[in-house]
Amino acid sequence: MSAQQAVPTSEAAPAPIVTDQIGSGLEGGVGDQVRGWLSRVRGGEMGALPAIGGFVGLSILFSILSPVFLTERNFANLMTQAATLVMLGMALVFVILLGEIDLSAGVTAGVTMCIFIVLVNVHGFNWVLALGIAFATGMAIGTFIGFFVSRVGIPSFVVTLGLFLGLQGVSLVIIGAGGLYRVQIPEILAIQNRNMPPWAGWLMLGVILAVSAGTSFWDRARRARAGVLNRTITLVWIKLGVIAVLGGAVVFILNQDRGQSIRAVQGVPIVVPIVLLILWGGTFVLDRTRFGRNIYAIGGNAEAARRAGIKVVMVRWVAFIICSTLAVVAGLFSISKVGSVDAAAGRDLVLSGVAAAVVGGVSLFGGRGRLLHAAVGALVIAVITNGLGLLNLPAGVNYAVTGGVLILAATVDAISRKRGGAVVRT
């Protein structure tokens, strides 16, 4: 039978699917997709929509209250301020999707950076080797947490709270009370304090568009081979258009001279492509691999996942290792920005990381959320911190506003889950 021949059916049978139309882009128009999205939103699946609205609203508010907020200089500063929080928020997504928590991620970042800087400054290690040891330490901490959570069965809150306290003591032993070491490695300092040439920013945008297009068409080809209907291809072009417009605007702004002296300061900060690369890699793992699908399945219903043959213990174990490893990257961004390491490094990071994930739309109940949502949530918190700082308001106001936003986001999450459950029951 040829590809275009339909199997004869009775009048009561559903219309046949013409196989050469699978993946052609003809399966449902943009209007159908928009109506489906609106239906999911009404059912409680809002994703990062509230966070995006908050980001836009806060940006407008602070641009009115402070003439400095929308300047090129502050825009670049906002990118570097948010980088550490974006990375830690993405790290925590891997365990939050399981319905778990890692309260030690911030101090994991701190203690590994203490080890790194002492090996370099005191013991004369090559910085690349010392950084490798720091990452190995982060992986070991994640392995430790994963063992007690997945194998022994101790709640992750208890295990990571114990490490949150214990690792601070380790940092004190390594650095010493009141001790501080300056970061003097040019390559590390460049991550948060140097910029790419202007042409490299446009090249980065071109690579992003090429990778996005390649990934989208690869997904369509996979769905076609599996006999699964594709969404209209118009949505692919719309997505690429949005990336081109927004990305082009960001690169254009960052390529403007924002220096206050004779020396020009322009270009995309080096930390931006690093964050985007890790964001793409993590999203690929969660969206397009069996391991990622297993994480969502366990977060949705761990017992059902176990009965389906998923190795729940191993998936949880690996997720904690990934979280701790990415926390080391967050610590690296932090010391690059600050330029020093002390015994308190990373102590205040973890709660902000959890806040970033939750504000972005990652559910604390597990099973729902994406890395991009944590990145958007981190940008919202960075905008709050940056904007209030420009208004010269005390730090207490910053904590109060951030806490209020977190409670609001958690409330939205709980209500949306109830609405989603109500939709299912009807």
Secondary structure, DSSP 8 states (H G I E B T S, - for coil): --TT------TTS-----GGGTTTT-SS-HHHHHHHHHHHHHTT--TTHHHHHHHHHHHHHHHHH-TTTTSHHHHHHHHHHHHHHHHHHHHHHHHHTTT---TTHHHHHHHHHHHHHHHHHTT---HHHHHHHHHHHHHHHHHHHHIIIIII---HHHHHHHHHHHHHHHHHHHH-TT-EEE---HHHHHHHH-B--HHHHHHHHHHHHHHHHHHHHHHHHHHHHTT-----THHHHHHHHHHHHHHHHHHHHHTS---SSSS---S-BTHHHHHHHHHHHHHHHHHHSHHHHHHHHHHH-HHHHHHTT--HHHHHHHHHHHHHHHHHHHHHHHHHHHSEEETTTTTTHHHHHHHHHHHHT--TTSS---HHHHHHHHHHHHHHHHHHHHTT--HHHHHHHHHHHHHHHHHHHHHHHHHHHHHHH-
